Amino acid sequence: MFTKKTVRSGIVGAGFSARFHFESLRRVHGVNVDLRGVYALDQAQAAAYARERDIAHFETLDALLDEVDLVHCCVLVAGHEDVAVAALNRGKSVIVEKPLTGYLGDGTDAFHGDTFPKEDALKQGLASVERMLEAERNSEGRIFYAENWVYAPAIQREREVIEKTGAQILWIHGEEAHSGSHNPTYAYWKYSGGGVMIGKGCHPLTAALYLKRVEGRARDGKPIRPKSVSGRTAALTRMPNFRDAGFIRRDYYDIDDFSMMHVTFEDGTLATVFASDIILGGIHNWLEVAANNHRTLCNINPNTSMQVYNPRHENFADIYTVEKIEQKQGWTNIPPDEDWFTGYPQEIEAFYRSAAYGDPVESDSLLGADTISTIYSAYVSAENGGKEMPVKTY
């Protein structure tokens, strides 16, 4: 008889991502989850988070690590490396939210995202990646890269198509966009490691990098990696002539709100990724795959699995429809299970199974590392007028 193993876990951070991580781990079925508690720098926030979920509240990270096999790293990008390395040094596995890590500035008041050399971001961002990978190599624990797009059902179904047909992907076209982040710290490079190119572009980019890995492994036994990238960025809502109508967030301090990355892979094929904070009407998340034997449109959000017409906004005042939608009146695409369509419970299930039984994962530290390398190389390109830049891979 099969007996489920138990994984003792803890959550680091008590903000937005910590909330959906908690909901996802409640849906893990292949492993017994023993959630020991939560730790966050903001002790009051952590205590409130713990009370709402009837779990323990730890006053130090070390105290939490004493009790667990795995931790969820749900803190700001600025803390990803510190939390991951601390866990790995104790032999614990860590689920790291995206982006994997980043460059947060030089620590001075003079730092400004518009003016510092983007080569600094590339150099220091890759140094952070390499410290995390080194800690993983020397640990019994593993880094699980929490890129939910990889586990989204549409992306995983495309994986099956690629593997079974031997497809050659010629071009991938992807986008993530909406009207602006709800997080006040997102406005500053020193907290987020960049603007939309990293904060939103990491999602479709990682999915594109992942599918080219799948293609290479299926056909030749080795992943196809990015070779070079060109990029463009803009700060449209910070233009002097931007006409604010009250619908798009515009209080960004030093980050980009529009970006484009054009990736060339080792085999000469391409991917184009857009990300922006200027799109109304809810989240726009999609990936198109143009292959030699098929074409796929992966509509992660919105999708048309459930469409509801509501004649009056007030009728749905107490009903959650879909993230970032400005108006509940008229036709709305309401996913029956938004988390499932975007891959959140699937990734957490996979990571817990790996921690318990050693199952391989689709989204690992090396995929996260290639994403960071590509993005910061694209920032360097954007600073140099879109010049094509080489991408270091891991």
C-alpha positions in Angstrom: 0.0 0.0 0.0 1.2 3.5 -0.9 1.8 5.7 2.1 2.1 9.4 1.6 5.2 11.1 2.8 4.9 14.3 5.0 6.8 17.5 4.1 7.2 20.0 6.9 7.0 23.5 5.5 7.0 27.2 6.3 6.2 30.5 4.6 8.6 33.4 4.6 6.7 36.6 3.9 3.1 37.5 4.6 2.0 39.6 1.7 0.2 39.0 -1.6 2.2 36.0 -2.9 2.1 34.4 0.6 -1.7 34.4 0.4 -1.9 32.5 -2.8 0.9 30.1 -1.8 -1.2 29.2 1.3 -4.3 28.5 -0.8 -2.3 26.4 -3.3 -0.6 24.3 -0.7 -4.0 23.4 0.8 -4.7 21.7 -2.6 -1.6 19.5 -2.5 -2.9 15.9 -2.6 0.2 13.7 -3.3 2.0 14.7 -0.1 0.9 15.3 3.4 1.6 19.0 4.1 2.6 19.9 7.6 2.6 23.7 7.6 4.6 24.8 10.6 4.0 28.5 10.3 5.1 31.9 8.9 7.9 34.4 9.4 8.2 37.9 8.0 10.3 41.0 8.8 7.0 42.8 9.5 6.1 41.0 12.7 2.7 42.5 13.0 1.8 41.5 9.4 3.1 38.0 10.0 1.1 37.7 13.3 -2.1 38.8 11.5 -1.4 36.3 8.7 -0.9 33.5 11.2 -4.1 34.3 13.1 -6.2 34.3 10.0 -4.9 30.9 9.0 -4.6 29.3 12.5 -0.9 28.7 12.1 2.2 29.5 14.2 4.1 32.8 13.9 7.9 32.6 14.2 9.9 35.6 15.3 13.1 34.7 13.4 13.9 32.9 10.2 16.3 30.5 11.9 13.5 29.4 14.3 11.3 28.6 11.3 14.1 26.8 9.5 14.6 24.6 12.6 11.1 23.2 12.1 10.9 22.6 8.3 12.1 20.7 5.3 11.0 23.3 2.8 10.2 27.0 2.8 8.2 29.2 0.5 10.1 32.4 -0.3 7.3 35.0 -0.7 9.3 38.2 0.1 10.3 41.1 -2.1 12.9 40.4 -4.8 15.4 42.2 -2.6 15.2 39.3 -0.1 15.1 36.3 -2.5 18.8 35.5 -2.3 19.1 35.9 1.4 16.2 33.7 2.2 17.2 31.0 -0.4 20.8 30.8 0.7 19.9 30.7 4.4 17.5 27.8 3.7 20.0 25.9 1.5 22.8 26.4 4.0 20.6 24.5 6.4 19.9 21.7 3.9 16.3 22.9 3.3 14.6 23.2 -0.1 13.1 26.5 -1.1 10.3 27.6 -3.4 11.5 31.0 -4.8 8.9 33.3 -6.2 9.7 35.0 -9.6 11.8 36.6 -10.6 14.5 34.4 -9.1 16.6 37.3 -8.0 17.7 40.8 -9.2 19.8 43.9 -8.9 18.4 46.3 -6.4 20.9 49.2 -6.7 24.0 50.3 -4.9 22.4 51.1 -1.6 22.9 54.8 -1.9 20.2 57.6 -1.9 21.6 58.7 -5.2 20.6 55.5 -7.0 18.0 56.0 -9.7 16.8 53.4 -12.2 16.9 55.8 -15.1 20.5 56.8 -14.8 22.7 53.9 -13.5 24.6 51.7 -16.1 22.5 48.7 -16.9 25.7 46.7 -17.1 25.7 47.0 -13.3 22.4 45.2 -13.2 23.6 42.5 -15.5 26.9 41.9 -13.6 25.4 42.1 -10.1 22.2 40.2 -11.1 24.3 37.3 -12.4 26.6 37.3 -9.4 23.4 36.9 -7.2 22.3 34.0 -9.4 25.7 32.3 -9.1 25.7 32.6 -5.3 22.3 31.0 -5.2 23.3 28.2 -7.6 26.5 27.6 -5.6 24.5 27.3 -2.4 22.2 24.8 -4.1 25.1 22.7 -5.3 26.5 22.5 -1.8 23.1 21.6 -0.2 20.9 18.7 0.2 18.0 21.1 -0.6 16.9 22.3 -4.0 15.7 25.6 -5.5 12.2 25.3 -7.0 11.6 28.3 -9.3 7.9 29.3 -8.8 7.1 30.3 -12.4 3.4 29.4 -12.6 3.3 30.0 -16.4 5.4 26.8 -16.8 2.7 24.8 -15.0 -0.3 26.6 -16.6 -2.5 23.8 -18.2 -2.3 25.4 -21.7 1.6 25.5 -21.5 1.7 21.9 -20.3 -0.6 20.8 -23.0 1.6 22.5 -25.6 4.6 20.6 -24.0 2.8 17.4 -24.8 2.2 18.4 -28.4 5.9 19.4 -28.9 7.2 16.1 -27.3 4.8 13.8 -29.3 5.1 15.4 -32.7 8.8 16.4 -32.7 7.8 19.9 -33.5 10.3 22.6 -34.3 9.3 25.9 -32.8 10.1 28.7 -35.2 8.7 31.7 -33.3 7.1 32.3 -29.9 5.1 35.5 -29.3 4.0 36.3 -25.7 2.7 39.1 -23.5 1.8 39.9 -20.0 0.1 43.2 -19.3 -2.5 45.1 -17.2 -3.1 48.6 -15.8 -0.5 48.5 -13.1 0.7 46.6 -10.0 -1.2 47.0 -6.7 2.1 46.9 -4.7 3.4 50.4 -3.7 7.0 49.3 -3.6 6.9 48.1 -7.2 7.3 51.7 -8.2 11.0 51.6 -7.2 13.9 49.8 -8.9 15.6 49.4 -5.5 12.7 47.1 -4.3 11.8 45.3 -7.6 15.0 45.0 -9.5 13.5 46.7 -12.5 10.2 47.5 -14.1 7.8 45.6 -16.3 10.6 43.9 -18.3 11.5 41.8 -15.2 8.3 42.1 -13.1 5.9 41.0 -15.9 8.1 40.0 -18.8 9.6 37.2 -16.7 6.4 35.2 -17.1 6.0 34.9 -20.9 9.8 34.9 -21.3 10.3 31.9 -18.9 7.5 30.0 -20.7 9.2 30.6 -24.0 12.6 29.5 -22.7 10.9 26.5 -21.1 9.2 25.3 -24.4 12.5 25.6 -26.3 14.1 23.4 -23.6 11.3 20.9 -24.1 11.8 20.9 -27.8 15.5 20.3 -27.6 15.2 17.6 -25.0 12.5 15.8 -26.9 14.3 15.7 -30.2 18.0 15.7 -29.4 18.3 15.1 -25.7 19.6 18.6 -24.9 17.8 21.9 -24.2 17.8 24.7 -26.7 19.0 27.8 -24.9 18.8 31.6 -25.6 21.8 32.9 -27.5 21.2 36.7 -27.7 18.6 39.3 -27.0 17.6 42.8 -28.0 15.4 45.0 -25.9 13.4 48.2 -25.7 11.9 49.9 -22.7 9.8 53.0 -22.1 8.2 54.9 -19.2 5.0 56.1 -20.9 3.1 57.1 -17.8 6.1 59.3 -16.7 6.1 61.3 -20.0 5.4 65.0 -19.4 2.6 64.8 -22.0 0.9 61.7 -20.5 -2.8 62.4 -20.2 -4.0 60.8 -16.9 -7.6 59.6 -17.2 -7.5 57.9 -13.8 -7.4 54.3 -14.9 -3.8 53.5 -15.3 -1.3 53.6 -12.5 1.2 56.4 -13.0 3.2 56.9 -9.8 6.3 54.9 -10.8 9.5 56.5 -9.6 12.3 55.1 -11.8 11.0 52.0 -13.6 9.8 51.1 -17.1 6.1 50.5 -17.8 6.5 49.1 -21.3 9.1 46.7 -22.7 9.9 44.4 -25.5 12.4 41.5 -25.7 13.4 39.8 -28.9 15.3 36.6 -28.2 17.4 34.5 -30.7 18.0 30.9 -29.7 21.0 28.7 -30.4 19.2 27.1 -33.3 18.4 30.5 -34.9 14.7 30.5 -34.0 13.0 33.4 -32.2 10.8 34.6 -29.4 9.3 38.1 -28.9 8.0 39.1 -25.5 6.0 42.2 -24.5 5.2 43.4 -21.0 3.4 46.6 -20.0 1.4 48.4 -17.3 -0.7 50.4 -19.7 -3.4 47.9 -20.7 -7.0 48.3 -19.5 -9.7 45.6 -19.2 -8.0 43.1 -16.9 -4.9 40.9 -17.2 -3.8 40.0 -20.7 -1.6 36.9 -20.5 -1.0 34.8 -23.6 1.6 32.9 -25.5 1.5 32.0 -29.2 3.7 29.2 -30.6 4.4 29.0 -34.3 5.9 25.7 -35.2 6.8 23.8 -38.3 3.8 21.4 -37.9 1.3 23.3 -35.8 0.3 26.6 -34.2 -1.0 27.1 -30.7 -2.6 30.0 -28.8 -2.2 29.6 -25.0 -4.7 32.0 -23.5 -3.9 32.0 -19.9 -5.9 35.0 -19.0 -8.5 35.9 -20.2 -10.0 32.7 -21.4 -13.5 31.9 -22.5 -14.3 28.9 -20.4 -16.9 30.9 -18.5 -18.6 34.1 -19.8 -21.0 36.0 -17.7 -23.2 39.0 -18.6 -24.1 41.3 -15.8 -26.4 44.3 -16.6 -25.4 46.2 -13.5 -22.0 46.6 -11.8 -23.6 46.7 -8.3 -25.2 43.3 -8.8 -21.7 41.7 -8.6 -20.3 44.0 -5.8 -19.6 41.0 -3.6 -18.4 38.7 -6.4 -14.8 38.3 -7.4 -14.7 38.1 -11.2 -11.2 38.2 -12.5 -8.0 39.9 -11.4 -7.4 43.6 -12.4 -10.8 44.0 -14.1 -12.0 47.6 -13.8 -15.8 47.1 -14.4 -18.1 44.2 -13.6 -20.9 45.4 -15.8 -21.5 43.8 -19.2 -19.8 40.6 -20.5 -16.9 39.3 -18.3 -14.7 36.3 -18.8 -14.8 34.7 -15.4 -12.6 31.6 -15.0 -14.2 28.9 -12.9 -10.8 28.4 -11.1 -8.4 31.3 -11.9 -5.6 29.8 -9.9 -5.8 26.5 -11.8 -5.8 28.2 -15.2 -2.6 30.1 -14.2 -0.8 27.1 -12.8 -0.5 28.0 -9.1 -1.7 24.7 -7.5 0.0 22.6 -10.1 3.5 24.1 -9.4 3.1 23.7 -5.7 2.0 20.1 -6.1 5.0 19.4 -8.3 7.4 21.0 -5.8 6.1 19.1 -2.8 6.2 15.9 -4.7 9.8 16.6 -5.6 10.7 17.4 -2.0 9.1 14.2 -0.8 9.9 11.7 -3.5 12.5 13.3 -5.7 10.2 13.7 -8.7 11.8 15.9 -11.4 10.4 19.4 -11.8 9.7 21.5 -15.0 10.8 24.8 -13.4 14.1 24.7 -11.7 16.9 27.0 -10.7 18.7 26.9 -14.1 15.5 28.0 -15.9 15.2 30.9 -13.4 18.9 31.7 -14.0 18.5 31.8 -17.8 15.5 34.1 -17.3 17.4 36.6 -15.2 20.4 36.6 -17.6 18.1 37.2 -20.6 16.2 40.0 -18.9 19.2 42.0 -17.7 21.0 41.5 -21.0 17.8 43.0 -22.6 18.0 46.0 -20.2 21.6 46.5 -21.4 20.4 46.3 -25.0 17.6 48.9 -24.4 20.2 51.3 -22.9 22.2 50.9 -26.1 19.4 51.6 -28.5 18.3 48.0 -29.0 21.7 46.6 -29.8 21.7 42.8 -29.8 23.5 41.4 -26.7 24.8 37.9 -25.9 23.0 35.9 -23.2 25.0 33.8 -20.7 23.2 30.5 -19.9 23.4 28.1 -17.1 
